[in-house]
């Protein structure tokens, strides 16, 4: 996977073997969620920190 930002768009390149139907459903869901969200950027940042912290704690136990 490769993510590239240009002045006008963000381009995500995936291998041709990716299931396009499932990918389209994921993109549709993310688009809907982002447009329906009333979360502030600060709330999103806090959630990201919590998720990363939880991930690290699980990995550290291993």
C-alpha positions as CSV (number, residue, x, y, z in Angstrom):
1,X,0.0,0.0,0.0
2,X,1.2,3.5,-0.8
3,X,-0.4,6.8,0.3
4,X,0.6,9.9,-1.6
5,X,-0.5,13.5,-1.1
6,X,-0.7,15.9,-4.0
7,X,-1.8,19.5,-3.9
8,X,-5.3,18.5,-4.9
9,X,-5.9,15.0,-3.6
10,X,-4.7,12.0,-1.5
11,X,-4.0,8.9,-3.5
12,X,-4.0,5.5,-1.9
13,X,-2.5,2.7,-4.1
14,X,-3.4,-0.9,-3.3
15,X,-2.4,-4.2,-4.9
16,X,-4.8,-5.4,-7.6
17,X,-5.6,-8.4,-5.5
18,X,-7.7,-6.3,-3.0
19,X,-11.4,-7.1,-2.9
20,X,-12.9,-4.0,-4.6
21,X,-16.4,-4.5,-3.3
22,X,-15.2,-4.7,0.3
23,X,-13.0,-1.8,-0.2
24,X,-15.8,0.3,-1.6
25,X,-18.0,-0.6,1.4
26,X,-15.2,0.5,3.8
27,X,-14.7,3.8,1.9
28,X,-18.5,4.4,2.0
29,X,-18.6,3.7,5.7
30,X,-15.7,6.0,6.4
31,X,-17.2,8.8,4.3
32,X,-20.5,8.5,6.1
33,X,-18.9,8.4,9.5
34,X,-16.8,11.4,8.9
35,X,-19.6,13.4,7.5
36,X,-22.0,12.5,10.3
37,X,-19.5,13.0,13.1
38,X,-19.8,15.9,15.4
39,X,-16.5,15.2,17.1
40,X,-14.0,18.0,17.5
41,X,-10.4,17.5,16.3
42,X,-9.4,17.5,20.0
43,X,-11.7,14.6,20.7
44,X,-10.4,12.7,17.7
45,X,-6.8,13.3,18.9
46,X,-7.7,12.1,22.4
47,X,-9.3,8.9,21.0
48,X,-6.2,8.2,18.9
49,X,-4.0,8.6,21.9
50,X,-6.2,6.1,23.9
51,X,-6.2,3.6,21.1
52,X,-2.4,3.7,20.7
53,X,-1.9,3.5,24.4
54,X,-4.1,0.4,24.6
55,X,-2.3,-1.2,21.7
56,X,1.1,-0.6,23.2
57,X,0.0,-2.1,26.6
58,X,-1.3,-5.2,24.9
59,X,2.0,-5.6,22.9
60,X,4.2,-4.9,26.0
61,X,2.6,-7.9,27.8
62,X,3.8,-10.2,25.1
